[in-house]
Amino acid sequence: MTRAQGLSDDVIHRILEDDAGQVWMSSNKGVFRVSKRELDEVADGTRKSLIPVVYGTVDGMKSAECNGGASAGTFTREGTIWFPTIAGAIAIDPAHLRTNTLRPPVVIEAVLVDGIRNRR
């Protein structure tokens, strides 16, 4: 699979599956996760693309760019996932993730029609 099917990057450093059926991947564009079910559905053609949850600097990572190699990520006995980045290692505890359910309000400041601003 590639970005054409919804991956966040075409180069994946490490792929790890947690106990909840989530597949975690590290790349140069951050860490992202997608359900194994979604991956299977894209692979068998019953779904067109993935919808990954992407983690990066806005989520507290000092750098979204992860490192590759033989030790590009691992689980601890407690279930925490560790990924190396160019700014140090990060730890993710899949069992205790908090999701931001607040969405900023959408405000339309102007409408342009043929380059002319409409202020109605």
N, C-alpha and C positions, 0 to 999 in steps of 0.2 A: 504494500500500500504506500501511497505517496500523498503529497499535499492535495493532489487532485481528488482524493477520496476523503479529505478532511484532516489529515495529520497536520500538526503545527509546523513541522519541518520535514524535509526529505531525508535528513541524516539523523538517525536515532542512535544515541550512545548506549542506552541500557533500557531493557523492558523487564518490568517486575509485576507480578500479579498478586494482589492482596487477598485476604480471606473473604472479602465481600464481593469478589468477582470484578474488581476494578483493575485495569491494566495501567500501570504508571510508566511513563517514558521520559527520558531526559534527552535534551537536544541543545543545540546552540541558541535556540529561541525559547528556552525555559523548560519547565517540567509540565507535563500535561497528563491527564488521565481520561480514560474512556472505558465504558463497560465492555467486558469480554463479549457479551451478547451482541453489542453494536458491531464489534470487530467481526464476529462470526456472520452477522447479517450482511455486512458489506462484502465479505469474502464469498458468500454464497449467492450474492446478487439480489437478495430480497430488500436491501436498503442501498440507496445511492451513495450516501456519504456519512461520515462520522461527525459528531458534535462534541469535540473534546473540551474539557475544563482545563484552562491554561493557567499556570502559576508563574509569576515573574516578580519583577521589582516592586510592583504595586501591592504584592502580597507579602513583602518583607524580605525577599531575596536581595542580597547586596548586588548580585549580578545574575541575570537570567541565563547567561552562557554557561552551560555545563561542560564538564570534561569527559572525554572518552577513555578508552583503554580497558584493561582487564578488570580494574576495580572501579567501574563507572557507577556503581550503586549496589546497595545491599539492604537486607532487612536485619533488624536486631531480633533477639528472642522475644522481646516485648511487642514486636510488630511495627516498630518505627522504621521508616525508610530513610536511608541516607544517600544523598547524591553529592558528588564533588562538583563545585563550580570554580570558575577562575578567581572568585573572591572568597573561597573557603567552602567548607562542607555545609550542607543544609540538612535539616531533619524534618520529616513530615510524619505525623501520627495520624494515619487514616481513620482511626477509631474516634478521634477527637477533633475533626475538622469543623470549623464554623463557616457557614456560608452567609455572605452578606445578602440579605433579602431586601434591603433598601435600594430603591432605584431612584436616581435623581430625576426631578421633574423635567419634562420636555417643554421648552419654551421656544416658540417660533417668533423670531425678532423681525423678520421681513420676508416678503415674497417678491421674487423677481420674475417678471414676464417680459421676454425679449430684452433683458438687461435693464428694464425700467422697474424701479422700486414702487410697490403698491402698499400704501399705508392705511388701507381701510380698516 
